[in-house]
Amino acid sequence: TGGNGAEVFKFQKGVSVDNIIQSINLLKDSTGVEAVLNDDQDIEFRSTEFGSAGVVAIEVLSEGAGGTFKSGLQGGPRAVGTDIQATVNGTVASGKGNQISLSTSTLSFSMTVEA
């Protein structure tokens, strides 16, 4: 489940890590979740959204005997991002996702921060 929707995936015993990643990424536009292979050769699930709109939730509905997918999930089954925080010229700016904005009598400012 991601910020855009949810999907149920079913993988058989012995499926390759690459196949799992490709299956998840095929639907990342409709779920808001993408998968990558990290430096430890583990699957890492990431939101395609920034800030509090960035949600990743993984629920293992069932797992065969000896399965390790559920026990291998690190960081819990759900993660939510946080919005950017910034101070501009000593004034706290508004932050939403990766966008900062500020409007005062002397300054009107907005910007998007690249990840």
N, C-alpha and C positions, 0 to 999 in steps of 0.2 A: 504494500500500500504506500502510495506517495501523495504528494500534494495535488496531483491531477486525477487520481483514481486508483483502483485496485485490480489485481489480476491474480488468478490461481494458476500455478505452474505445477506440473507433475513430471518428476524425473525418475527414471528407473535406476536400479542399482548398477553401478559401473559407468554411469554417464560421465563424460569428460568435463572438466572445469570450463574449457573453452565453449562447450555446448551450452552449459548453464548460463555463462556470461552472454553469449550470443542471443539466447532465448529471452533473457531479461532486457537486453538492449534493443531488441526488435520492437518492444512495446514501451520504450521509455517515454515517448511522446504522450501516450495515453495514461501512464502511471506517474510520471515525474520521478522515476527511480532508474538509475543506471548502475551497471556493475563493471568493475575493473579488477584486474589481477594486481595486487599490491606487491611490494618488494619482498614480503615474506611468502609469496606464492599462495596467498589466501584471497578469496573473493571479498571485495570491499563494495558495499552498497552505498551509493551516493545519491543525494537529491539533485535534480536538475534545476531546482529553484534556489533562491538565496534567502537568508534570514528566516524569520518565523514561518514563512511559506514553505520552507524546506523541511519536508517530513519523510522519514523512511520508517516503515513498520514491517517487520517480518514475522509471520506466524506459520509455524510448521503444523499442518493439519494432521498429518500422520507420517510415521517413519517406520520403515521395516526394522526387523531385529538386527542389532548391530549398527544401525544408522548413527551417524555422527554430525549430521547437519545442524540439528537443534542445539546440541551441546557445544558445537563450535562457534555459535553466534556470540560475538563479543560486544560488550556495551549495552546489552539488553535488547529486547525485541522492538523497541521504538526509540527513535531519536528525532528531535525537533531543533532546527537551527535558531539562531538568535539574530536580531536585526543589528545593523551597524550602529555604533555610537560615536559621536564626534563633537568636538568643540571647535568653533570657528571664531577667531578673534575674541576669545574668552566667553562666547555665548554658546550654549548647548544647542546643537542643530537637531532637526528631526531626522530620524533614520528609519528606513523601511527596506528590508532586504539589503541590497548593496548600494542603495541610493541615499544621498544626504541632501537635505535642503534646509535653507535658512532664509527668513525674510524679516528684516528689521527696517527701521526708518532710514538707515544709511547703507544697507546692503541687502541685495537679493541674490541668492546663491543656490545652485543645485549642481550635483555631479553624481556620476555613477562610478563606483570603484570596481576595477577589474579584479577577478579572483586570481 
